[in-house]
Amino acid sequence: MNLQSKERVVPVYLLSGFLGSGKTTLLKRWLTAAEAEGMKPAVVMNELGEVNLDGIEIGRDVRMAEMLGGCICCTVRGDLGMEMLKLIEEHEPDILLIESTGAANPLDIIDAVGDASMLKKVELKHVVTVVDAKHLQAQRDKGKGQTYRLMKEQIRCATVLLLNKTDLVAEPEADELERLVREWNPYATIHRTVGAAIDIGLLARYDTDEDTAPKRPQRISEAEACHCGEAHPHTHPDHGHGHGHHTHEHVMAYTRYFDRPINSEAFEAMMGRLPDDVYRAKGILTFSDTSSRFMFQYAYKQLDLMKINPQGEVPDVAVFIGEHFDKLGLEREIRQLTGE
């Protein structure tokens, strides 16, 4: 059992994918499904232009923050965390969906979500990348260029992949594209879709205390109104669940809140043992052997600690960002620190 603070954690889902891949269609389906479950969603939408056309399509009754005139990953990235916090404070949503512009690199947004989590209890649950199969086919055939590199990066960062618009390519070609996507991302669950139609339950993890990897979905009938495609999860034959084996969680970021002080020397020692696939970490902590609170930053195997006096109710939290690292192993290390 995870003995984190009982205060509610708002789950965050990032929708990524190149321009025209079907992100807004997926977002509309997600909002409909969430509201049907009696949940209250909120949305951050980013547009490169000065008018949020996708936001107009979604509708004005949705709790939404619009970030116009730039990309989250560059000119307006610094505002993302504040927009998230404003939405949470004003509307108290059950989930927060971020739809990034097609030109954004998800890694920058993941980093910004980590910044926000130091001020408010939010946790990134999944990075869902929507891939236009026909467009990927064309870019693959060219084999180079900025668009191709960006699509590859968006696919690499995903924890869930939708190979969308598969009705526009022949099945053998869809198989080949899926092999290419799997080569770029060996970890994410892949779903083939048409019109971004998928059971949202396969994407959403609303239980914020869930520590297990997503379960293997079953084949879904095409006759079901909002269901489409077949899931193709990837598993490691030498990594099982329990019995002493490590589970490689399908996550890009792991947020851990603390309800008690920890020893500073033990914390520094733990950070020195982090594996190479954890390449960024940040947080605010209270140490049992010091008189003040500290903010920490970790990058490229270097840990920096800075004394702070945070204003307001800022939680003790650590955010770890990396490429499909062993979340359960990290949690075990943290429990040793906290004595849980």
C-alpha positions as CSV (number, residue, x, y, z in Angstrom):
1,M,0.0,0.0,0.0
2,N,1.3,3.4,-0.9
3,L,1.3,5.6,2.2
4,Q,1.2,8.9,0.3
5,S,-0.7,11.9,1.6
6,K,-4.5,11.3,1.3
7,E,-5.0,14.6,-0.5
8,R,-6.5,14.1,-3.9
9,V,-4.0,13.8,-6.8
10,V,-5.2,15.0,-10.2
11,P,-4.2,12.6,-13.0
12,V,-2.8,14.3,-16.1
13,Y,-2.9,12.8,-19.6
14,L,-0.9,14.3,-22.5
15,L,-2.2,13.9,-26.0
16,S,0.7,14.1,-28.5
17,G,1.0,13.6,-32.3
18,F,1.8,15.4,-35.5
19,L,-0.6,17.9,-37.1
20,G,-3.7,16.3,-38.4
21,S,-3.1,12.9,-36.7
22,G,-6.5,12.9,-34.9
23,K,-5.7,14.3,-31.5
24,T,-8.7,16.5,-31.3
25,T,-11.0,13.7,-32.4
26,L,-9.5,11.5,-29.6
27,L,-9.9,14.4,-27.1
28,K,-13.6,14.8,-27.9
29,R,-14.2,11.0,-27.4
30,W,-12.3,11.2,-24.1
31,L,-14.3,14.1,-22.8
32,T,-17.6,12.3,-23.7
33,A,-16.4,9.1,-22.0
34,A,-15.2,11.0,-18.9
35,E,-18.5,12.9,-18.5
36,A,-20.5,9.6,-19.1
37,E,-18.6,8.2,-16.1
38,G,-19.7,11.2,-14.0
39,M,-16.2,12.8,-14.0
40,K,-15.3,16.4,-14.4
41,P,-12.5,16.9,-16.9
42,A,-10.5,20.0,-17.7
43,V,-8.4,20.7,-20.9
44,V,-5.3,22.6,-21.8
45,M,-5.2,23.2,-25.5
46,N,-2.2,24.7,-27.4
47,E,-2.4,26.2,-30.9
48,L,0.4,27.7,-33.0
49,G,-1.9,30.3,-34.4
50,E,-3.8,33.1,-32.6
51,V,-7.2,31.3,-32.8
52,N,-8.0,28.0,-31.0
53,L,-9.9,26.4,-33.8
54,D,-9.8,23.0,-32.1
55,G,-11.2,24.6,-28.9
56,I,-14.1,26.0,-30.9
57,E,-14.7,22.5,-32.1
58,I,-14.6,21.1,-28.6
59,G,-17.2,23.6,-27.4
60,R,-17.3,26.5,-24.9
61,D,-18.9,24.5,-22.1
62,V,-15.7,22.6,-21.4
63,R,-13.3,23.8,-18.6
64,M,-10.5,24.9,-20.8
65,A,-7.2,26.9,-20.8
66,E,-6.1,28.1,-24.2
67,M,-2.5,28.8,-25.0
68,L,-2.2,30.5,-28.4
69,G,0.4,32.0,-30.6
70,G,3.2,29.6,-29.8
71,C,4.2,26.1,-29.0
72,I,4.1,24.7,-25.4
73,C,7.7,23.5,-25.9
74,C,9.1,26.9,-26.6
75,T,7.5,30.4,-26.3
76,V,4.7,29.6,-23.9
77,R,6.0,26.6,-22.1
78,G,6.7,28.6,-19.0
79,D,3.0,29.4,-18.7
80,L,1.8,25.7,-18.9
81,G,2.3,25.0,-15.3
82,M,0.4,28.1,-14.2
83,E,-2.5,27.4,-16.6
84,M,-2.7,23.9,-15.1
85,L,-2.8,25.1,-11.6
86,K,-5.3,27.8,-12.4
87,L,-7.7,25.2,-13.9
88,I,-7.3,22.9,-11.0
89,E,-7.9,25.7,-8.4
90,E,-10.9,27.2,-10.2
91,H,-12.7,24.0,-11.4
92,E,-11.3,21.1,-9.2
93,P,-11.4,18.7,-12.1
94,D,-11.1,14.9,-11.7
95,I,-8.7,14.6,-14.7
96,L,-6.7,17.1,-16.8
97,L,-6.1,16.5,-20.5
98,I,-3.3,18.4,-22.3
99,E,-3.6,18.5,-26.1
100,S,-0.3,19.8,-27.5
101,T,0.3,21.3,-30.8
102,G,1.5,18.9,-33.5
103,A,4.9,20.7,-33.5
104,A,5.6,20.0,-29.8
105,N,8.2,17.6,-28.4
106,P,6.4,15.8,-25.5
107,L,9.6,15.7,-23.4
108,D,9.3,19.5,-22.8
109,I,5.7,19.2,-21.7
110,I,6.5,16.3,-19.4
111,D,9.1,18.5,-17.8
112,A,6.5,21.3,-17.3
113,V,4.0,18.9,-15.7
114,G,6.8,18.0,-13.2
115,D,7.2,21.7,-12.4
116,A,3.4,22.1,-11.7
117,S,3.4,19.0,-9.5
118,M,5.7,20.7,-7.1
119,L,3.0,23.3,-6.3
120,K,-0.1,21.2,-6.6
121,K,-0.8,17.4,-6.5
122,V,-0.8,16.4,-10.1
123,E,0.6,13.3,-11.7
124,L,1.3,12.4,-15.3
125,K,-0.4,9.1,-16.0
126,H,0.1,8.6,-19.7
127,V,1.5,10.1,-22.8
128,V,-0.8,9.1,-25.7
129,T,0.6,9.7,-29.1
130,V,-1.7,9.6,-32.1
131,V,0.1,8.6,-35.4
132,D,-1.4,9.2,-38.8
133,A,-0.5,5.9,-40.6
134,K,-0.7,7.4,-44.1
135,H,1.5,10.4,-43.1
136,L,4.0,8.2,-41.3
137,Q,4.2,6.0,-44.5
138,A,5.0,9.0,-46.6
139,Q,7.6,10.4,-44.2
140,R,9.2,6.9,-43.8
141,D,9.6,6.7,-47.6
142,K,11.4,10.1,-47.6
143,G,13.4,8.9,-44.6
144,K,14.7,12.3,-43.5
145,G,13.6,15.8,-42.6
146,Q,12.4,17.7,-39.6
147,T,8.9,16.3,-39.7
148,Y,10.1,12.7,-39.8
149,R,12.5,13.4,-36.8
150,L,9.7,15.0,-34.8
151,M,7.2,12.2,-35.5
152,K,9.9,9.7,-34.4
153,E,10.4,11.7,-31.1
154,Q,6.7,11.9,-30.4
155,I,6.5,8.1,-30.9
156,R,9.5,7.4,-28.7
157,C,8.0,9.5,-25.8
158,A,4.7,7.7,-25.8
159,T,3.4,5.3,-23.2
160,V,0.4,4.5,-25.4
161,L,0.3,4.7,-29.2
162,L,-2.6,5.0,-31.5
163,L,-1.7,4.0,-35.1
164,N,-4.6,5.9,-36.5
165,K,-6.3,6.1,-40.0
166,T,-5.3,2.5,-40.7
167,D,-8.2,2.3,-43.2
168,L,-6.1,4.5,-45.5
169,V,-3.3,1.9,-45.9
170,A,-3.3,-1.8,-46.8
171,E,-3.1,-4.3,-44.0
172,P,0.5,-5.5,-44.9
173,E,1.6,-1.9,-44.9
174,A,-0.1,-1.3,-41.5
175,D,1.8,-4.3,-40.2
176,E,5.1,-2.8,-41.5
177,L,4.3,0.6,-40.0
178,E,3.6,-1.1,-36.7
179,R,6.9,-2.9,-36.8
180,L,8.6,0.5,-37.4
181,V,6.8,2.1,-34.5
182,R,7.7,-0.8,-32.3
183,E,11.3,-0.5,-33.3
184,W,11.2,3.2,-32.2
185,N,9.3,2.4,-29.0
186,P,9.7,-1.1,-27.6
187,Y,7.5,-0.3,-24.5
188,A,4.3,1.4,-25.4
189,T,1.0,-0.3,-25.9
190,I,-0.1,0.0,-29.6
191,H,-3.7,0.2,-30.7
192,R,-4.7,0.3,-34.4
193,T,-7.6,2.7,-34.8
194,V,-9.8,4.4,-37.4
195,G,-11.1,7.8,-36.6
196,A,-9.3,7.6,-33.2
197,A,-12.1,5.3,-32.1
198,I,-11.0,3.4,-29.0
199,D,-12.3,2.4,-25.6
200,I,-11.1,5.2,-23.4
201,G,-10.8,2.8,-20.5
202,L,-7.8,1.3,-22.3
203,L,-6.0,4.7,-22.0
204,A,-7.2,6.1,-18.7
205,R,-6.0,5.1,-15.3
206,Y,-8.3,7.0,-12.9
207,D,-7.2,5.1,-9.8
208,T,-4.2,7.3,-8.8
209,D,-2.9,4.6,-6.4
210,E,-2.6,2.0,-9.1
211,D,0.9,0.7,-9.1
212,T,0.6,-2.0,-11.7
213,A,1.3,-1.7,-15.4
214,P,-1.7,-1.5,-17.8
215,K,-3.4,-4.9,-18.2
216,R,-3.4,-6.6,-21.5
217,P,-6.6,-5.5,-23.3
218,Q,-8.7,-8.0,-25.2
219,R,-9.9,-7.8,-28.8
220,I,-12.8,-5.4,-29.1
221,S,-15.6,-6.0,-31.5
222,E,-15.9,-3.5,-34.4
223,A,-19.7,-3.6,-33.9
224,E,-19.4,-1.7,-30.6
225,A,-20.1,1.9,-31.2
226,C,-17.1,3.5,-29.5
227,H,-14.6,0.7,-29.8
228,C,-12.2,-0.2,-32.6
229,G,-9.1,-2.1,-33.4
230,E,-6.9,-4.6,-31.5
231,A,-4.4,-3.9,-28.8
232,H,-0.8,-5.1,-29.3
233,P,0.9,-4.7,-26.0
234,H,4.6,-5.5,-25.8
235,T,5.9,-7.7,-23.0
236,H,9.4,-8.6,-21.8
237,P,9.6,-12.4,-21.5
238,D,12.2,-12.1,-18.7
239,H,10.4,-9.4,-16.7
240,G,7.3,-10.6,-14.9
241,H,5.0,-9.3,-12.1
242,G,6.0,-10.2,-8.6
243,H,8.1,-13.1,-7.5
244,G,11.2,-10.9,-7.3
245,H,11.1,-9.8,-10.9
246,H,11.2,-6.2,-11.9
247,T,8.3,-4.7,-13.7
248,H,9.1,-2.0,-16.3
249,E,6.2,0.4,-16.0
250,H,4.9,2.1,-19.1
251,V,5.5,5.6,-17.7
252,M,7.7,8.5,-18.6
253,A,7.3,10.3,-15.3
254,Y,6.8,9.1,-11.7
255,T,5.5,11.5,-9.1
256,R,5.9,10.6,-5.4
257,Y,4.5,12.7,-2.6
258,F,5.9,12.5,1.0
259,D,4.0,12.9,4.2
260,R,7.0,12.8,6.5
261,P,10.6,14.1,6.5
262,I,13.4,11.9,5.2
263,N,17.1,11.8,6.0
264,S,19.2,14.0,3.6
265,E,22.2,11.7,3.5
266,A,20.1,8.6,2.7
267,F,18.3,10.7,0.0
268,E,21.6,11.7,-1.6
269,A,22.8,8.2,-1.6
270,M,19.6,7.0,-3.2
271,M,19.9,9.6,-6.0
272,G,23.5,8.4,-6.6
273,R,22.1,5.0,-7.3
274,L,19.5,6.1,-9.9
275,P,19.8,4.1,-13.2
276,D,20.8,5.8,-16.4
277,D,17.3,5.7,-17.7
278,V,16.2,8.2,-15.1
279,Y,17.7,11.4,-16.6
280,R,15.8,14.1,-14.8
281,A,14.3,14.6,-11.4
282,K,13.1,17.6,-9.3
283,G,11.2,18.2,-6.2
284,I,10.7,19.9,-2.8
285,L,11.6,17.9,0.4
286,T,11.7,18.2,4.1
287,F,14.7,16.6,5.7
288,S,14.7,15.2,9.2
289,D,18.3,16.3,9.9
290,T,18.0,19.9,8.7
291,S,16.0,22.9,9.8
292,S,14.7,24.1,6.4
293,R,13.1,22.7,3.3
294,F,15.0,22.1,0.1
295,M,14.3,22.2,-3.6
296,F,16.4,19.6,-5.6
297,Q,17.3,19.3,-9.2
298,Y,18.9,16.2,-10.8
299,A,20.2,16.0,-14.3
300,Y,23.0,14.0,-16.0
301,K,23.9,12.3,-12.7
302,Q,24.3,15.6,-10.9
303,L,22.2,16.5,-7.8
304,D,21.8,20.1,-6.7
305,L,20.1,21.1,-3.4
306,M,18.9,24.6,-2.6
307,K,17.3,25.9,0.6
308,I,13.9,27.4,0.1
309,N,11.0,28.9,2.1
310,P,8.0,28.1,-0.1
311,Q,5.0,30.4,0.2
312,G,1.6,28.8,0.8
313,E,0.9,25.1,1.1
314,V,3.5,23.4,-1.1
315,P,3.7,19.6,-0.8
316,D,6.8,17.6,-0.4
317,V,7.2,15.8,-3.7
318,A,9.8,14.2,-6.0
319,V,9.3,13.8,-9.8
320,F,11.4,11.4,-11.7
321,I,11.5,11.6,-15.5
322,G,13.1,9.0,-17.8
323,E,12.6,6.4,-20.5
324,H,10.5,3.5,-19.2
325,F,12.5,3.0,-15.9
326,D,11.7,0.5,-13.2
327,K,9.0,2.4,-11.2
328,L,8.5,-0.3,-8.7
329,G,12.2,-0.6,-7.9
330,L,12.3,3.2,-7.4
331,E,9.3,3.0,-5.1
332,R,11.0,0.3,-3.0
333,E,14.0,2.6,-2.6
334,I,11.8,5.5,-1.5
335,R,10.0,3.3,1.0
336,Q,13.3,2.6,2.6
337,L,13.8,6.3,3.0
338,T,10.4,6.9,4.6
339,G,10.3,3.8,6.7
340,E,7.1,2.6,5.2
